[in-house]
Amino acid sequence: MNALVAGMAVTDPVEQRLLQHRKEVRKIFLRNLLVDVHMGVHENEQGRTQPIHINIVLYMRADTVPSHDSITEVFNYDQVHDGVLRLAQSRHINLQETLVQEISDFALAFEQVLAVRVSTEKTDVYPDCDGVGYELIRVRPDIEGE
């Protein structure tokens, strides 16, 4: 079901939920961040890296609007980019689900982030498939009371 906000249909269910409690929501996204990760449970995945695409959407508080066009006035997404690289490259990870959960925990630790959508995608699992992935959507539990 689509919600109407200022005459526009909002089809993203996360946006719909957040817009029930605020006038606007801003999004920051990292699309197809390509990272070589030590990941997998199968024997052929041990001792090597494999390419993983990571996608992140941060649903942000909209109460800070830059008035001087300065990075100091907004959320610096370098924090997320660099933190995700550290998480993904810090050790061997068995499951995509584990990495996605850790990235969502990391992102929601920033008070400006209201919700997060995180997905990972292995790009070389099957020759007849572009990718195999996992996605998690989490909304900060305390946002409804704002």
C-alpha positions as CSV (number, residue, x, y, z in Angstrom):
1,M,0.0,0.0,0.0
2,N,1.3,3.4,-0.9
3,A,1.1,6.4,1.4
4,L,0.7,9.9,0.0
5,V,3.1,12.5,1.3
6,A,2.8,16.0,-0.1
7,G,0.9,14.5,-3.1
8,M,3.6,11.9,-3.8
9,A,3.3,8.2,-3.4
10,V,5.7,6.7,-1.0
11,T,6.2,3.1,-1.7
12,D,9.2,2.3,0.6
13,P,7.7,0.7,3.7
14,V,10.5,2.1,5.9
15,E,9.9,5.6,4.6
16,Q,6.1,5.1,5.2
17,R,6.7,4.1,8.8
18,L,9.2,7.0,9.5
19,L,7.0,9.6,7.8
20,Q,4.1,8.7,10.1
21,H,6.1,10.4,12.9
22,R,8.0,13.2,11.1
23,K,7.6,15.6,8.2
24,E,10.7,14.5,6.3
25,V,13.4,11.8,6.2
26,R,16.7,12.1,4.5
27,K,18.6,9.1,3.1
28,I,22.3,8.5,2.6
29,F,23.2,5.4,0.6
30,L,26.3,3.5,-0.4
31,R,25.6,1.5,-3.5
32,N,27.5,-1.6,-4.6
33,L,30.6,-1.0,-2.4
34,L,32.9,-3.7,-3.7
35,V,34.9,-5.4,-1.0
36,D,37.1,-8.5,-1.1
37,V,36.0,-10.4,2.0
38,H,37.2,-13.6,3.6
39,M,33.7,-15.2,3.7
40,G,32.1,-18.5,3.5
41,V,31.5,-21.9,5.1
42,H,32.4,-24.1,2.2
43,E,35.8,-25.6,1.7
44,N,36.4,-23.8,-1.5
45,E,35.7,-20.4,0.3
46,Q,38.4,-21.0,3.0
47,G,41.7,-19.2,2.8
48,R,40.7,-16.8,0.0
49,T,38.7,-13.6,-0.4
50,Q,35.7,-13.3,-2.7
51,P,34.1,-10.1,-4.1
52,I,31.1,-8.9,-2.1
53,H,28.8,-6.0,-3.0
54,I,27.5,-4.2,0.0
55,N,24.5,-1.8,-0.2
56,I,23.5,0.4,2.6
57,V,20.7,2.9,3.0
58,L,20.7,5.1,6.1
59,Y,17.4,6.7,6.9
60,M,18.5,9.9,8.7
61,R,17.0,12.5,11.0
62,A,16.1,15.5,9.0
63,D,16.5,18.1,11.8
64,T,19.9,19.3,10.6
65,V,20.0,21.2,7.4
66,P,23.3,22.8,6.3
67,S,23.2,26.6,6.3
68,H,26.8,27.2,5.3
69,D,27.4,24.3,2.8
70,S,29.9,22.7,5.3
71,I,30.7,19.1,6.0
72,T,30.7,20.0,9.7
73,E,26.9,20.6,9.5
74,V,25.9,17.2,8.2
75,F,26.5,13.5,8.8
76,N,29.8,12.5,7.3
77,Y,29.2,9.2,5.5
78,D,33.0,8.5,5.4
79,Q,32.4,7.2,8.9
80,V,30.1,4.5,7.6
81,H,32.2,3.7,4.5
82,D,35.4,3.3,6.6
83,G,33.7,1.4,9.4
84,V,32.1,-1.0,7.0
85,L,35.5,-1.7,5.3
86,R,37.0,-2.4,8.8
87,L,34.2,-4.8,9.7
88,A,34.3,-6.6,6.4
89,Q,38.0,-7.0,6.2
90,S,38.8,-7.7,9.9
91,R,38.5,-11.5,9.9
92,H,37.0,-14.5,8.2
93,I,33.2,-14.3,8.4
94,N,31.2,-17.5,7.7
95,L,27.8,-16.0,6.8
96,Q,26.5,-13.0,4.9
97,E,23.8,-12.8,7.7
98,T,26.6,-12.1,10.3
99,L,28.2,-9.3,8.3
100,V,24.8,-7.7,7.5
101,Q,23.8,-7.8,11.2
102,E,27.2,-6.3,12.3
103,I,26.9,-3.5,9.7
104,S,23.3,-2.7,10.8
105,D,24.5,-2.6,14.5
106,F,27.3,-0.3,13.5
107,A,25.1,2.1,11.5
108,L,22.3,2.3,14.2
109,A,24.9,3.2,16.8
110,F,24.9,6.7,15.2
111,E,22.2,8.7,16.8
112,Q,21.3,10.5,13.5
113,V,20.4,7.1,11.9
114,L,16.7,6.2,12.3
115,A,16.7,3.1,10.3
116,V,19.0,1.1,8.0
117,R,18.7,-1.2,5.0
118,V,21.8,-3.4,4.5
119,S,22.4,-6.1,1.9
120,T,25.4,-8.1,0.8
121,E,25.8,-10.1,-2.4
122,K,28.3,-12.7,-3.3
123,T,29.0,-12.2,-7.0
124,D,30.7,-15.5,-7.9
125,V,28.7,-18.3,-6.3
126,Y,26.9,-19.7,-9.4
127,P,27.9,-19.2,-13.1
128,D,24.3,-18.8,-14.1
129,C,23.4,-16.2,-11.4
130,D,24.6,-12.6,-11.0
131,G,24.6,-12.8,-7.3
132,V,23.4,-14.5,-4.1
133,G,22.6,-12.1,-1.2
134,Y,21.0,-11.3,2.1
135,E,19.2,-8.2,3.2
136,L,18.1,-6.8,6.6
137,I,16.0,-3.8,7.4
138,R,16.0,-2.4,10.9
139,V,14.2,0.5,12.4
140,R,15.4,2.1,15.7
141,P,12.9,0.9,18.3
142,D,12.5,4.3,20.0
143,I,11.5,6.4,17.0
144,E,7.7,6.2,17.4
145,G,7.8,8.2,20.5
146,E,9.5,11.2,19.0
